[in-house]
Amino acid sequence: MRLVFASNNEHKLSEVRGIMPIGIEVLSLREIGFDREIEETGATLAENSLIKAKAVWDYVQTGNARSVKDIDGIFADDTGLEIDALNREPGVYTARWYKKEPTISLPAGKEMKEADIFAANRAKALRELQGKTDRGAQFRTVITLINLKQEIMCVEGVVRGKIATEEYGEGGFGYDPIFIPEGYNKTFGELPVKVKNSISHRARALEALVRELRIEK
């Protein structure tokens, strides 16, 4: 089975390819020649994942995509960190939460590097939770897949946990160094990749997707 994953994020691609079972090949947007940004304007994770999947579907239908012979579908994901004491924020703003921080400003024409964005998001989460005893949180991933019959599947995966009081570990990406999953005393940033990939929100969503695909077959 060959699927196009609507992302060029190397962290995500590596994680998805490491989780997917043998027999499912995952192509990136770069590999099919899709090089534009997809504006995520949805109000929910499900809406954003659908927007991304549809954008790539439409591109494939133009006939300009590369390496799409014998593909079986296109899937996209959107992930949100939902912190209990912050009314489930940042949610759909998870990747760009730092933009809501008035103290962050850049010179005109300058953009933050990915590592700086991750660090700014984590710092904001820790600041927002200062003095709060409830540090419960969850990561939720929603995946939308469009198959060759233009049928739409939507699945999700959730992992509960809590936000640490400071950063631990250098593994993973995004909020991983401050998120401690239930049943563990280490953050995703400290846990081995194999362990994280067996329990993460994205892993659970992908497992649900694979089950749906097997039903389709």
TORMAR-438934 format. One line per field, with one value per residue (C-alpha): residue number from 1; residue in three letters; x, y, z. Coordinates in Angstrom, 3 decimals, decimal comma. Layout:
<nodes>
i: (NUM	...)
aa: (ALA	...)
u: (X	...)
v: (Y	...)
w: (Z	...)
</nodes>
This chain:
<nodes>
i: (1	2	3	4	5	6	7	8	9	10	11	12	13	14	15	16	17	18	19	20	21	22	23	24	25	26	27	28	29	30	31	32	33	34	35	36	37	38	39	40	41	42	43	44	45	46	47	48	49	50	51	52	53	54	55	56	57	58	59	60	61	62	63	64	65	66	67	68	69	70	71	72	73	74	75	76	77	78	79	80	81	82	83	84	85	86	87	88	89	90	91	92	93	94	95	96	97	98	99	100	101	102	103	104	105	106	107	108	109	110	111	112	113	114	115	116	117	118	119	120	121	122	123	124	125	126	127	128	129	130	131	132	133	134	135	136	137	138	139	140	141	142	143	144	145	146	147	148	149	150	151	152	153	154	155	156	157	158	159	160	161	162	163	164	165	166	167	168	169	170	171	172	173	174	175	176	177	178	179	180	181	182	183	184	185	186	187	188	189	190	191	192	193	194	195	196	197	198	199	200	201	202	203	204	205	206	207	208	209	210	211	212	213	214	215	216	217)
aa: (MET	ARG	LEU	VAL	PHE	ALA	SER	ASN	ASN	GLU	HIS	LYS	LEU	SER	GLU	VAL	ARG	GLY	ILE	MET	PRO	ILE	GLY	ILE	GLU	VAL	LEU	SER	LEU	ARG	GLU	ILE	GLY	PHE	ASP	ARG	GLU	ILE	GLU	GLU	THR	GLY	ALA	THR	LEU	ALA	GLU	ASN	SER	LEU	ILE	LYS	ALA	LYS	ALA	VAL	TRP	ASP	TYR	VAL	GLN	THR	GLY	ASN	ALA	ARG	SER	VAL	LYS	ASP	ILE	ASP	GLY	ILE	PHE	ALA	ASP	ASP	THR	GLY	LEU	GLU	ILE	ASP	ALA	LEU	ASN	ARG	GLU	PRO	GLY	VAL	TYR	THR	ALA	ARG	TRP	TYR	LYS	LYS	GLU	PRO	THR	ILE	SER	LEU	PRO	ALA	GLY	LYS	GLU	MET	LYS	GLU	ALA	ASP	ILE	PHE	ALA	ALA	ASN	ARG	ALA	LYS	ALA	LEU	ARG	GLU	LEU	GLN	GLY	LYS	THR	ASP	ARG	GLY	ALA	GLN	PHE	ARG	THR	VAL	ILE	THR	LEU	ILE	ASN	LEU	LYS	GLN	GLU	ILE	MET	CYS	VAL	GLU	GLY	VAL	VAL	ARG	GLY	LYS	ILE	ALA	THR	GLU	GLU	TYR	GLY	GLU	GLY	GLY	PHE	GLY	TYR	ASP	PRO	ILE	PHE	ILE	PRO	GLU	GLY	TYR	ASN	LYS	THR	PHE	GLY	GLU	LEU	PRO	VAL	LYS	VAL	LYS	ASN	SER	ILE	SER	HIS	ARG	ALA	ARG	ALA	LEU	GLU	ALA	LEU	VAL	ARG	GLU	LEU	ARG	ILE	GLU	LYS)
u: (0,000	1,284	-0,018	0,864	1,303	0,460	3,637	7,265	8,076	11,030	10,204	6,658	7,729	10,307	7,784	5,026	7,325	8,633	5,113	3,515	3,635	5,740	3,875	2,693	4,937	4,609	5,438	6,092	4,787	8,294	8,416	5,293	6,390	3,979	5,874	3,324	2,144	-1,350	-3,154	-4,765	-7,924	-10,060	-11,572	-10,872	-8,153	-10,509	-11,185	-7,488	-6,599	-9,371	-8,210	-4,700	-5,835	-8,147	-5,452	-3,097	-5,923	-6,718	-3,045	-2,801	-5,894	-4,148	-1,817	1,275	2,198	5,250	5,597	1,860	1,407	-0,444	-1,071	-3,971	-4,808	-3,743	-3,761	-3,099	-2,944	-3,365	-2,263	-3,194	-1,892	-4,903	-4,053	-6,827	-6,185	-6,002	-9,421	-7,818	-5,462	-3,474	-5,533	-5,575	-2,941	-0,461	2,182	1,969	0,988	4,096	2,515	0,040	2,931	3,255	6,872	8,006	8,863	11,110	12,624	10,657	11,315	12,786	11,341	11,923	13,711	11,831	13,860	13,204	9,452	9,440	11,340	9,027	5,930	7,296	8,299	4,803	3,230	5,465	4,727	0,968	1,023	3,106	1,352	-1,227	-1,532	-3,540	-1,016	-3,138	-3,018	-3,446	-2,103	-4,751	-4,071	-6,770	-6,013	-8,114	-7,588	-9,079	-8,911	-9,159	-12,946	-12,928	-14,210	-13,135	-12,003	-11,361	-9,733	-8,055	-5,609	-5,205	-2,540	-3,173	-0,424	0,780	3,021	6,350	7,557	10,630	12,141	13,683	15,401	16,491	14,656	11,484	10,280	7,709	6,404	7,972	10,492	7,672	5,002	4,968	2,606	0,443	2,172	5,657	7,877	9,810	8,884	8,546	11,857	13,533	11,817	13,413	11,894	10,640	8,706	7,251	6,177	4,334	2,183	1,973	-1,161	0,087	0,813	-2,703	-4,269	-2,179	-3,140	-6,795	-6,193	-4,500	-7,462	-9,825	-7,709	-7,719	-11,504	-11,608	-9,465)
v: (0,000	3,488	6,552	10,230	11,964	15,659	16,878	17,760	17,941	15,606	14,925	13,875	11,861	9,945	9,221	8,152	5,916	4,352	3,573	2,357	-1,434	-3,078	-3,030	0,589	3,022	6,668	9,436	13,014	16,131	16,847	13,464	14,228	17,766	19,630	22,656	25,211	25,986	24,838	27,432	25,772	27,823	25,223	25,777	22,167	19,572	17,540	20,521	21,256	17,661	17,596	20,902	19,509	16,182	17,894	20,324	17,473	15,466	18,400	18,711	15,033	15,382	18,059	15,417	17,397	15,269	12,989	9,418	8,934	5,886	3,193	5,341	4,186	7,409	10,658	11,340	14,357	14,910	17,740	17,496	19,568	19,815	20,324	21,542	21,037	24,131	26,359	25,410	22,912	25,482	25,667	23,147	24,094	26,765	24,217	24,708	28,500	29,255	31,387	33,996	34,790	35,838	39,647	39,560	37,778	40,111	39,732	42,242	42,735	39,972	37,606	34,220	32,003	28,722	25,539	24,848	28,400	27,988	24,730	26,396	29,423	27,220	25,168	28,293	29,724	26,508	26,555	30,231	29,760	26,944	28,730	28,465	25,950	22,577	20,967	20,116	17,513	17,546	15,417	15,221	14,505	13,654	13,586	11,904	12,276	9,997	10,304	7,098	6,598	6,343	9,792	8,240	10,129	8,392	10,262	8,716	10,062	9,068	10,476	10,124	11,545	12,889	16,011	18,995	18,869	21,852	22,213	20,690	17,223	15,380	16,381	13,761	14,142	17,561	20,221	19,916	16,486	17,674	18,917	16,225	13,204	10,473	8,552	5,512	6,996	9,292	10,602	13,049	12,147	13,968	11,432	8,229	6,093	6,625	3,042	3,569	6,902	5,480	2,669	4,911	8,334	10,082	9,857	6,143	5,514	7,510	5,643	2,308	3,292	4,296	0,987	-0,883	1,088	0,423	-3,294	-3,199	-1,483	-4,233)
w: (0,000	-0,888	0,901	0,615	3,973	3,761	5,427	4,800	8,506	8,938	12,591	11,727	8,689	10,677	13,424	11,019	8,987	12,177	13,377	10,141	9,678	7,007	3,726	3,915	2,051	3,075	0,588	1,666	-0,059	-1,313	-3,013	-5,033	-5,900	-3,612	-2,339	-1,155	2,355	3,295	5,368	8,374	8,838	10,611	14,038	15,067	14,591	12,401	10,140	9,729	8,899	6,285	4,780	4,344	2,913	0,411	-0,700	-1,550	-3,150	-5,441	-6,369	-7,268	-9,464	-11,585	-12,968	-11,961	-8,964	-9,141	-7,897	-7,345	-9,557	-7,642	-4,561	-2,420	-0,664	0,949	4,667	6,835	10,559	12,993	16,596	19,600	23,128	25,392	28,896	31,444	33,583	30,491	29,098	26,709	25,196	23,011	20,977	17,297	18,022	19,386	16,694	16,733	20,321	20,757	18,450	21,218	23,454	23,279	24,459	21,295	18,463	15,449	13,043	9,829	7,328	9,922	10,770	13,774	13,205	14,018	17,166	18,389	17,799	19,770	22,625	22,666	22,780	25,668	27,570	27,183	28,497	31,577	32,218	31,861	34,437	37,058	40,398	39,149	40,854	38,061	35,365	33,592	29,802	26,742	23,239	20,614	16,968	14,303	10,987	7,845	4,852	1,368	-0,670	-4,409	-4,193	-2,571	0,620	3,741	6,918	10,154	13,230	16,347	19,044	22,538	25,207	28,669	30,871	32,630	32,023	33,858	35,881	33,650	30,530	30,619	27,790	24,319	22,299	20,272	19,168	19,954	23,512	24,112	26,773	29,044	28,534	30,857	29,591	32,064	33,509	33,129	35,160	32,177	29,441	25,785	25,413	27,714	26,643	23,918	20,467	20,402	23,634	22,551	19,194	20,940	23,164	21,531	20,318	16,742	17,132	18,437	15,605	13,031	14,579	14,240	10,628	9,826	11,312	9,087	6,017	6,717	6,954	3,556	2,030)
</nodes>
